[in-house]
Amino acid sequence: MFKFKSVLTKLGIACAIMVAAPVALAQDIVVVDTSRVLRESMAGQDLYQKVQQIGNTMQSELSPEQQALQTEKNSLASRLQGKTQQDIQADTALVQQIQAYERKLQTNAVKADKRSRELAQTERNALNAFADKMSAAVDTVRQRKNAKLVLAKSVVYLNDATYEITDEVIQQLNQDAPTIVVTRVNLPDAPQGTPQ
């Protein structure tokens, strides 16, 4: 009988440890919704507005040339109307004007592509700066909660709301870094003949 009680006691202790260990481990884990932090934090909204403003500036820089190209295209279209391919080839001034227009169009396309790449790099740099600030805020909240592990909500299938620290991270980030420095990237021009 004594051995039976001893075995039951050990089994009871083992079950208690098996139940307590995951609970204790789970208390060391917190979850943060990083996309929500980006959307709802002051820094994330600041980043979005600044990148949007830089994109609008880039578009306004390209706009006059694009409008001039559209005007030239309309002019060429009216001159080409009703002409056959032979008529066009016979008019050397018109052929030269078409070729000049095509060169301008290609140059504008290269500029537009460059601006697009510059904006993408500007956004990547800003997101990296945001990630650094968010990481610091997450770590501050993690330490306050005595958590050992932080999981991104995007990789968690299901969690109890008690493990969620997103609101606290947003508050911490708003307090520590309400703005993000966003610097426009200017890429060097590619040498002539080099593919983009």
N, C-alpha and C positions, 0 to 999 in steps of 0.2 A: 504494500500500500504506500509505503514511504517513497519508493522509487516512482510509483505512478504519480504521486503529488509533485515530486521533483520534476518529472518529465512535463507534466501539465504546466507547472510554473515556468519552466524554461520555454515551453511552447508559447505561453501567454506573453512572456517578455519578448520573444522573437516576433510575434505578431504585432505587439505594440511598437517595436522598433521599425518594423516594415511599414506600418501605417504612419508613424511619426516622422520617419526619414523623408518621405516625399513631401509631407506637409512642411517640414522645416526647409527642405530644399526649395519648395515652391515659394516660400516667403522670401527667398533670396533672389527671386526672378521678378522683373518688371517689364512692361511692354509699352512701347511708344509708337505712335502713328506718325511717322516722319513726313508723309505727304500732307497730313493735316497741319503739322507744325509749319511747314512751308506755306500753306494756304492761309492760315489764320494768324500767324505771328506778325507783329509789326515789321520785323526784319524781312520776312518773306514777302509781305505786301510792298515794302519799300524796294526790294530787289526787283519785283515784277514791274513796278512803275518806272524805275530807272532804266531797265532793259527796254521796256516799251518806248520810252522817250528817246533812247539812243537809236532804236530801230526807226522811229518816225523821222529823226534827224537824218539818218542815212537815206531814207526814202526821199526826203525833200531835197537832198543833194543830187539825187539821180533824176528827179522829176523834170527839171527844165530841159535836160538833154533828151529825155524820153518824149517829152511833148514836141520838141523840135523834130525828132525823128518821125513822129506820127504825122506832123504837118508835111514833112518832106515826102513821106510815103503817100499821103493823099495827093500831093502835087504830081508825083510820078505816076500814080494810078490814073489820074486824069489825062496825062500826056500819053500814056500807053493805051488808053481806051480806043478801041477800033483799029489798032495797028496789028499787023501780022508779025510773025517772027522775022521775016525778011525785011519788013519796014523798019523794025527796031534795029536790026543789024546794020542796015544802011545808014542810020542816023548815028554817026560816031559820037557826037556831043551827048546824045541821050544814053548811049552805052556807057560812056565815061561817068555820067551822072548816076546811073544805076550802080556801077562798080563802086563809086565813092560812097553811095548810100549803104551798100552792103558792108563796106569797111567800117563805116560809122556804127552800123548796127552790131557788127562783131565786137568792136571796141566797147560799146555800151554793154553788151552781154558779159564781157570780161569784167568790166567794172561792177556790174550788178552781182556777178558771182563772187567777186572779191568782197563786196559789202556783206553779202550773205554769210560768207565764211567768217568775216570779222565779227558779225553779230553773234554767230554761233559760238565763237571763241569767247567773246565778251560774256555771254550767258554762262558758259561752262566755268569761266573764272569766278563769276559772281556766285554761282551755285557751290563751288568749292569753298569760297570764303564763308558762305552761309553754313555749309556743312561743318566747318571748323567751329563756328559760333554755336551751332546747335549741339555739337558734340560736347562742348564745354558745359552748356546748360543741362544736357542729359546727365553728364557726370556729376554735376552739383546735386541734382535731384536724386540720382542713384545713391550718392553718399548719404544724403539726408534720410533716405529710406533704408539704409544699411543693406542694399541689394548687392548681389555679387554678379548678376548677369542681367543685361538689358537686351531684349529681343525687339526687332522691328515688327510692327503689327502685320506687315505684308507677308511675313514668313510664319505667322502664328495662325493656326487653323481656327482656334476658339479659345477665348480666355474670359475669366471672370473680371468684372469691372474693377475689383479691388487691386488688380495687378497693373491697371492702366495708369500711366503717369503723364500722358500727353498734355492735359490741362496744366499741370505743374511745370512741364518743360516750356510750354508757351509763355506762361507767366515769368519764368526765370529768364527766358530769352528776351522777352519784352523789357525786363528790368536791366539785364546786362548789356544787350546789344540791340536797341530798337531800330538801328539802321545798318545797312551794309554798304560798304564802299564798292561802287561799280565803275570800273574804268573802261572806257572804250578801247578796244584793241584795234591797232592800225597795222595791218600786214604789209610787208614790203611788196612792191610791184614785181611780178614775175618777169624775168628777162624775155625779150622778144623771141618768139618761136618756141618757148617752153610751154608745154601743156600745163593747164591749171590743175 
